[in-house]
């Protein structure tokens, strides 16, 4: 290991000298920072040189650039990759940048029109962006469901006909051909989808080498429809088809049984199955009250009641009467259902990635997870709680998401790393000050301690302040066929 680290230092020093041989300064240099690279294990003082959006030097040598960032006392890390962010609009990107995110991906719900989704953001994005082809929106279109984002009619409550299933399959394949990063599924929201339909989606994903990012059919603790039973369904589908499986927000699926779900995923990995999972560091979930999740019996399934629901529009806790009113109206609520012990267990587990499940901004009291997830892990769970070490936390936010996606989308081989040749997506933060400021009471607050964020070599956060008039975000997209 000592020999390997010494060789790495020699290699990066050589690349630094070669890159600067022309005497030209780098576009940007980051000096005197504690560079932490989860791929190589590098954790040492280094200078980083950037040119044309790429890292071209990681060195102990003195280097110069057109722009200099002094990172003394700060950690220089790969930019955070958020694989589960529903808020894919400019305002969401601003909050994510302040939280250290350089690549924001909507891989659970996804879209029914991949080409148009990417076209809508080209040249207009603060950070990198990407999307899945979504079983939910595709099913809604084919079954002519009237819901705006989640199903409210046929796509939720009716099985597809053979003709409809054939069209769903065709549209999923078309989305993958258009460069979707994955197949997104929310089986809990398409409750009438048959097991056959789910397996068919996995089969298409397997044929295309695409991971399936799944919100399980069931969540909670009441037999027989538990989070464990939902996990059994998709592990069986993955095993039988060969599709890579990624289970989203494991804590809101397992609740108090979260350790059992994690153990099941770990067991599947040890037996060679390509299955991964993620969590966010909060004790509450959030979704639409109109969804199938709140069909009668939800209290017993989740072990909560009306007072554990907070209406996003006002921040009020619900009663039986206001629940009925808002369920008919439709809209999101914050759901206080995740035990703190479950959240801590998932955050601390080296196998479980970090992803925000950040919401669209639909009201003043939205869930804060889209605004503070990554800083909360670094500040609360790493620094304050010592639940995990800093390098492990960074690996869960950077390298592991990149590795989850790079088989289908090779460009991710150059994300999630601080090394020569990698994309200059970099987050520079103060490990003594980084913390989330967004709360359930006041969610619209930027994180603190994220001092610099570079996207493709362009600073989007400088000295803790958002840069204006820059849109360096690029499409993270699988090959188009």
HELIX and SHEET records of a PDB file:
HELIX    1   1 UNK A    2  UNK A   19  1                                  18    
HELIX    2   2 UNK A   90  UNK A   98  1                                   9    
HELIX    3   3 UNK A  114  UNK A  121  1                                   8    
HELIX    4   4 UNK A  135  UNK A  142  1                                   8    
HELIX    5   5 UNK A  154  UNK A  157  1                                   4    
HELIX    6   6 UNK A  162  UNK A  177  1                                  16    
HELIX    7   7 UNK A  187  UNK A  189  5                                   3    
HELIX    8   8 UNK A  195  UNK A  207  1                                  13    
HELIX    9   9 UNK A  227  UNK A  241  1                                  15    
HELIX   10  10 UNK A  250  UNK A  254  1                                   5    
HELIX   11  11 UNK A  255  UNK A  257  5                                   3    
HELIX   12  12 UNK A  258  UNK A  270  1                                  13    
HELIX   13  13 UNK A  292  UNK A  294  5                                   3    
HELIX   14  14 UNK A  298  UNK A  302  1                                   5    
HELIX   15  15 UNK A  306  UNK A  308  5                                   3    
HELIX   16  16 UNK A  320  UNK A  329  1                                  10    
HELIX   17  17 UNK A  340  UNK A  348  1                                   9    
HELIX   18  18 UNK A  369  UNK A  376  1                                   8    
HELIX   19  19 UNK A  377  UNK A  384  3                                   8    
HELIX   20  20 UNK A  390  UNK A  397  1                                   8    
HELIX   21  21 UNK A  399  UNK A  405  1                                   7    
HELIX   22  22 UNK A  410  UNK A  414  5                                   5    
SHEET    1   A 4 UNK A  54  UNK A  59  0                                        
SHEET    2   A 4 UNK A  42  UNK A  51 -1                                        
SHEET    3   A 4 UNK A  26  UNK A  37 -1                                        
SHEET    4   A 4 UNK A  65  UNK A  70  1                                        
SHEET    1   B 8 UNK A  54  UNK A  59  0                                        
SHEET    2   B 8 UNK A  42  UNK A  51 -1                                        
SHEET    3   B 8 UNK A  26  UNK A  37 -1                                        
SHEET    4   B 8 UNK A  75  UNK A  78  1                                        
SHEET    5   B 8 UNK A 426  UNK A 429 -1                                        
SHEET    6   B 8 UNK A 450  UNK A 455 -1                                        
SHEET    7   B 8 UNK A 458  UNK A 462 -1                                        
SHEET    8   B 8 UNK A 465  UNK A 466 -1                                        
SHEET    1   C 8 UNK A  80  UNK A  82  0                                        
SHEET    2   C 8 UNK A 101  UNK A 111  1                                        
SHEET    3   C 8 UNK A 128  UNK A 134  1                                        
SHEET    4   C 8 UNK A 182  UNK A 186  1                                        
SHEET    5   C 8 UNK A 211  UNK A 215  1                                        
SHEET    6   C 8 UNK A 245  UNK A 247  1                                        
SHEET    7   C 8 UNK A 275  UNK A 279  1                                        
SHEET    8   C 8 UNK A 352  UNK A 354  1                                        
SHEET    1   D 3 UNK A 285  UNK A 288  0                                        
SHEET    2   D 3 UNK A 332  UNK A 335 -1                                        
SHEET    3   D 3 UNK A 309  UNK A 311 -1                                        
END                                                                             
